[in-house]
Each structure stands twice: as C-alpha cells, then as structure tokens.
Amino acid sequence: MRGATIVFMVIVNNPGDWNRVWSPLDHAAWNGCTPADLVFPFFLFLMGCVIPFAFDRRLREGAQRSQLVGHIAWRGLALVGLKLLLSLYPFFHVTHLRFFGVLTRTALCYVAAASLYLCSRKTGFLVSVIGLILLAYWAILYALPVPGLGWPGKDFAFLDPDRNMAAWLDRQFSAWCQTWLHTGILYEKTWDPEGLLSTLPAIATTLSGVLAGQVFRRRDISPARRPMLFMAAGGACILLGLLWGQVFPLNKSLWTSSFTLVSSGAALCSLAVCDGIFDVLRLQNKNTIIQAIATFCQMFGMNAVFAFLFSGFLAKTLLVLPSPVAGSTSLEGGIYQVLRAGYPSSNLTSFLFSCCFLILVFLPVYGLYRKKIFIRL
C-alpha cells in the first residue's frame, strides 16, 4: 500500500501539462477532496502504522526510552535536512528557502506521533488525543478572531484562504524568519499548505495509522477479522467526516478535521483491501498479474523516501536543463513535446508523460531492489 501511494504520488506530481490534468489526478482548488488529495494523508497514515512494529520490537529487545527519543529526534532532523536540500536544489538561493513542505510536515508528524506512542501505547489515550486535536483545531479556526482581520463568518468568510488563523500564523512565522534568518518564503505567498497550525490535524492522521498498526500487533484479533474491522472503522470515519464537513468543509490545504476523518477512513478502507488480498487470501501466490503488481509496488514501498526524493530532484533537473527540441525551454518541455508527436496537449498526453516519468523513477528503485539495498533513516 505504501508503494502504491508513492507510485500515485509520482504520477500526480509530474504531469506533462498542469493545465491538462484529469480531475482525479488534480488537487481540489480549495474546499473538496479528490483522489490526489489523499496521497499525503495516506503516506502519513502508513508511517504511523509502522511505529508500533518498530518501537515495540526495540523495547522488547531492551532499548532504553532515552535511546528511542534520540532516534526520533535524529530522524526528524534528517527529514528536515533532506527537505532543505531539496528546496535549495538546483540554484541554492538561500534567501528563497521554504522551510515548510511535505518532508517538514512528515518530520513533525513522526516526532509527535512517535513521542506520544512512547508516552502511552493505550488505545484510549491515543483516541483521546486524536479527538482533542480535531475538536481544538475546529474551535481555533471557527471561533477565534484573526488578529487585525476580525471574526470568521462575521467579518470575512469562514475558511477564507488568506484570512484564517492558520494563514495568519504562517505569515507571522515567515516574517520572523525573514527578520532573523533573512529567508523563509511561503508556498502561496500569504499562506502555506503545509504550515504550522494545519500540521496539528496531520498529526491526528498519523496517530490513526498508529492505531491501525496496533491492530496488527493484537493476538486476540484473527487475520480473517482484521480487514472487516478496518473496513468498518474506515466507513465510520468517512461518514463522520462527511457529516462534519457540512459545517467544517473538507479542505486538504487547511487539513480540516473533516478532511482528516475522511482521508483516514479512506486509508483504513484501502488497508482493509490490501490486507484481505495480500495477507489473508494471499492472491499474489495464485495470480501472476496480482503478483507482478504487488512486486512493483513493493519495490517503491521499500525505498519510499528515496523514491520521493529522487522524483523531486529529477523533476527539478529536467526543468533547468536546456532542451534540444525547438519550441521548448527545458528538457522536460522537450520530452513532452516529443511525446505528444505533434498532437495537441491533452489530459491523455499529460498522463502519458507522468507514466514516462514514473518509469525514470522506477529504474533506480528497481536497481536498489535487485541489490537488496533499502535506504532508511
């Protein structure tokens, strides 16, 4: 499932033409939710799933909690460092550095979720933290006035892109960074889709994955019952999220509480399908096509961070290299022009470019898999 998430991420992030993208492969403009919007929540959810396996094993082997705290801190810093390197590449303009981003949020969510898991592995505690985060986030965006702008729903529209508490905090953080560090831009100039405040509900997404990972560890739940439990829990989360969305709309950029529930529910349902197919029925041992799909996704899943970073560096490299094809300014544009073979740009040709880009990412991933090299932090 993690490999399939990475594959879909590469396709979504690298169309041949951003103006020619099928709606399921494009993010919602603001409120709403598309399949593309589920990629990042799925990744955080699956990161959370691994936490019980990793930490339970190390605690059982005698590792001290202080050692695990050090590991958590090191991994968080390593992810942030890789994000900064990716942001600086290829021009290394330090004054245009963006601190927020996918890897920064991943680091913060990992540090928070893993630390909470070390504090208590009780299901009730983790569920309570999730509920508290989602309710508090709703209250902050809905009921608190935005300094200098007024009250949501009264002085301006509720969840206005520029006028909400999350955007205001992003601007304050960016201003502080510009004053003291002389760098620190926001993705959307006045707000950031991976900003500080909206990371709180993303932590709840990660904790929902932790709860799912704990189910795998429980001996009193048989493997045959597990997919049904995941599906029931996922369906309940989706229903609750859709109901909440009537007053607190689904919004991936703000990572609203309703979006958190719906995306976590979708992840649970997807996990139920994967668990049923590959762990319970083991169809990969009975069908060569399913086995090939499983192996392909497994290659990406076992080197997920590498695949993400390599795709990012490759995309930026193709944008800055000159094109040998007349009429295009970058190598990426030249490749897309050749791929179109004279036909007008369309959703189909844009998607075909994404598939070709995926093949380029697959080549080193396949090489690492063949040599049994799995890059982990």
Secondary structure as GFF3:
##gff-version 3
##sequence-region A 1 377
A	DSSP	alpha_helix	2	13	.	.	.	ID=ss1
A	DSSP	three_ten_helix	23	25	.	.	.	ID=ss2
A	DSSP	three_ten_helix	35	38	.	.	.	ID=ss3
A	DSSP	alpha_helix	39	60	.	.	.	ID=ss4
A	DSSP	alpha_helix	65	88	.	.	.	ID=ss5
A	DSSP	three_ten_helix	94	96	.	.	.	ID=ss6
A	DSSP	alpha_helix	102	119	.	.	.	ID=ss7
A	DSSP	alpha_helix	123	143	.	.	.	ID=ss8
A	DSSP	alpha_helix	165	180	.	.	.	ID=ss9
A	DSSP	alpha_helix	199	217	.	.	.	ID=ss10
A	DSSP	alpha_helix	226	244	.	.	.	ID=ss11
A	DSSP	alpha_helix	257	274	.	.	.	ID=ss12
A	DSSP	pi_helix	275	280	.	.	.	ID=ss13
A	DSSP	three_ten_helix	283	285	.	.	.	ID=ss14
A	DSSP	alpha_helix	288	301	.	.	.	ID=ss15
A	DSSP	alpha_helix	304	320	.	.	.	ID=ss16
A	DSSP	alpha_helix	331	340	.	.	.	ID=ss17
A	DSSP	alpha_helix	347	370	.	.	.	ID=ss18
###
